[in-house]
Amino acid sequence: CPAVIYCSTSSTMAAKLENEAELIKMADEEPEMRPFLQEKLEKEAQRNWDLFYKRNTVNFFKDRHWIHREYPELVPNGQKRRMLEAGCGVGNTIFPLLEEDPDLFIYGCDFSPRAVDFVKAHSAYREDRCHAFYCDITRDRFSATIAPSSLDLATLIFVLSAISPDKMPLALASLYEVMRPGGTVYFRDYALYDFAMLRFKPGHKITDRFYKRQDGTRAYYFSEDFARTLFTNAGFEVLSLETVVRETVNQKIDFNVLRSFLQVRLRKPLSTDGDAPAPAPA
């Protein structure tokens, strides 16, 4: 793959796995963190993300102008639509979309009250176009703010990886509740054996595929099988699912790495008869 070009070929992934076989073996064999340390990170999760936004304010993430290429359902179509961005951060997806589509209304929620405040302080924030609110997606129900079966679109971009894998089903059940039948969801997150996962030092592995960063925030790395099972168990149809490998190059220091992301498009079935998904969290 050329530099900074998306690719998802099996040969690219096979070469990546072969080149990093020893690092993968070490990651798989590293012992997990002791339970009391896992519990401490869980209790401090909101504090750590709030401190992240205190340090970085609105300057860490770039606006996601690429999102239409990966999630074509977001292309403006002249129809009034409602969308949720779960884990909205400081609005790097919200405001580019509002600028391009005058018919789109966006709900944005985040675990960090500080991030929500940054969204509301943005010069383009208007309550008739968007609504930002605090939400712990592992515990709070989206339906406390959003009407059930009312959303046309939703995004989960680098948000599920920040929570414990055993709480992901609760977040997805809550999302399923507010999506309309036929509504679509775009998911993008870290893939198993991403460069960042293989560079964690000993002592950072919380549980299998779940790691602690230096600042106390956490990151889970998804396999395709785990993600497919997670989404289908929540009741969603998987429209597409692929691991995307991107070569990132820093020419100043002659450094290049392969980053791996999982990209999935989901849909709430048009007919919701039959087995219901797991109940949303109380």
Secondary structure by P-SEA (a helix, b strand, c coil): cccccccccaaaaaaaaaaaaaaaaaaaacccccaaaaaaaaaaaaaaaaaaaaacccccccccccccccccccccccccbbbbbccccccaaaaaaaaacccbbbbbbcccaaaaaaaaaccccccccbbbbbbcccccccccccccccccccccccccccccccaaaaaaaaaaaaccccbbbbbbbbccccccccccccccccccccccccccbbbbbbcaaaaaaaaaaacccccbbbbbbbbbbccccbbbbbbbbbbbbbbccccccccccccccc
